[in-house]
Amino acid sequence: MLDEADLPPILAGAPDSVEFRKLRKRIIRETRDAIETYGMARRGDRWLVCLSGGKDSYTLLSALIELRWRGLLPVELLACNLDQGQPGFPATVLPDFLARHDIPHRIEYQDTYSVVVDKVPAHKTYCALCSRLRRGHLYRIAREEGCSAVVLGHHRDDIIETFLLNLFHGGRLATMPPKLLNDEGDLHVLRPLAHVAEADCARFAAAMDFPIIPCDLCGSQDGLQRQQIKRMVDEWERRSPGRRAILFRALTQVNPSHLLDPGLFDFRSL
């Protein structure tokens, strides 16, 4: 049995309470389940683990490091932060954190902030352009570092909210997939926290006292459609606990013959 007292440096000083141990083990179990369910890991691969400085990416990095330490994730991990040039961004926080915990990493500076602010009208949301620019740089870095996958910290709630955004605003049934292949066919995009609740990420990051860096770009805008969806789901969950879990389960149990897309089911041959 592995010695809990000999955890990786990123988990050094973790609370020793029963409640926190249960939380940590749940996150590890759900992360491992997603990795296995969607066939994310191949022995010998190298993953570029994207670290924004938010609660989700810290949780992701911690879970992957622990899984690798336990011999349950046979891949090499390289943490990466893309400094996008936001005014006031604390550029030393993540390099110091990663160095202090002996985590291999790469810090890349690219001023996409100025591009986004210049190109996007004041009343429009920054997310789409910001994400596209960020993704392009991450793909480039992954190739330069010999990585086979770009690994992101999106969790269960992000997947649910994206599904509802596409449903209500896009008129289609789609969400963030846990695993996809990029258009060029040379990199996977992975979301190992696909089964993990946002609330668990928040509790974990708070208990670990990670140095959280807020987003001053898209995360600073009011009235975003995603924020509206989140408030709606929060209210629904408050009135009827367990709605998030049911919504997520529905995304894993799709029945094409009970929808209306002839591209997914051959109704004419019935």
Rosetta blueprint (number, residue, H / E / L):
1 M L
2 L L
3 D L
4 E H
5 A H
6 D H
7 L L
8 P L
9 P H
10 I H
11 L H
12 A L
13 G L
14 A L
15 P L
16 D L
17 S L
18 V H
19 E H
20 F H
21 R H
22 K H
23 L H
24 R H
25 K H
26 R H
27 I H
28 I H
29 R H
30 E H
31 T H
32 R H
33 D H
34 A H
35 I H
36 E H
37 T H
38 Y L
39 G L
40 M L
41 A L
42 R L
43 R L
44 G L
45 D L
46 R E
47 W E
48 L E
49 V E
50 C E
51 L L
52 S L
53 G L
54 G L
55 K H
56 D H
57 S H
58 Y H
59 T H
60 L H
61 L H
62 S H
63 A H
64 L H
65 I H
66 E H
67 L H
68 R H
69 W H
70 R L
71 G L
72 L L
73 L L
74 P L
75 V L
76 E E
77 L E
78 L E
79 A E
80 C E
81 N E
82 L E
83 D E
84 Q L
85 G L
86 Q L
87 P L
88 G L
89 F L
90 P L
91 A L
92 T L
93 V H
94 L H
95 P H
96 D H
97 F H
98 L H
99 A H
100 R H
101 H L
102 D L
103 I L
104 P L
105 H E
106 R E
107 I E
108 E E
109 Y E
110 Q L
111 D L
112 T H
113 Y H
114 S H
115 V H
116 V H
117 V H
118 D H
119 K H
120 V L
121 P L
122 A L
123 H L
124 K L
125 T L
126 Y L
127 C H
128 A H
129 L H
130 C H
131 S H
132 R H
133 L H
134 R H
135 R H
136 G H
137 H H
138 L H
139 Y H
140 R H
141 I H
142 A H
143 R H
144 E H
145 E L
146 G L
147 C L
148 S L
149 A E
150 V E
151 V E
152 L L
153 G L
154 H L
155 H L
156 R H
157 D H
158 D H
159 I H
160 I H
161 E H
162 T H
163 F H
164 L H
165 L H
166 N H
167 L H
168 F H
169 H H
170 G H
171 G L
172 R L
173 L L
174 A L
175 T L
176 M L
177 P L
178 P L
179 K E
180 L E
181 L E
182 N L
183 D L
184 E L
185 G L
186 D L
187 L L
188 H E
189 V E
190 L E
191 R L
192 P L
193 L L
194 A L
195 H L
196 V L
197 A L
198 E H
199 A H
200 D H
201 C H
202 A H
203 R H
204 F H
205 A H
206 A H
207 A H
208 M H
209 D L
210 F L
211 P L
212 I L
213 I L
214 P L
215 C L
216 D L
217 L L
218 C H
219 G H
220 S H
221 Q L
222 D L
223 G L
224 L L
225 Q H
226 R H
227 Q H
228 Q H
229 I H
230 K H
231 R H
232 M H
233 V H
234 D H
235 E H
236 W H
237 E H
238 R H
239 R H
240 S L
241 P L
242 G L
243 R H
244 R H
245 A H
246 I H
247 L H
248 F H
249 R H
250 A H
251 L H
252 T L
253 Q L
254 V L
255 N L
256 P H
257 S H
258 H H
259 L L
260 L L
261 D L
262 P L
263 G L
264 L L
265 F L
266 D L
267 F H
268 R H
269 S H
270 L L
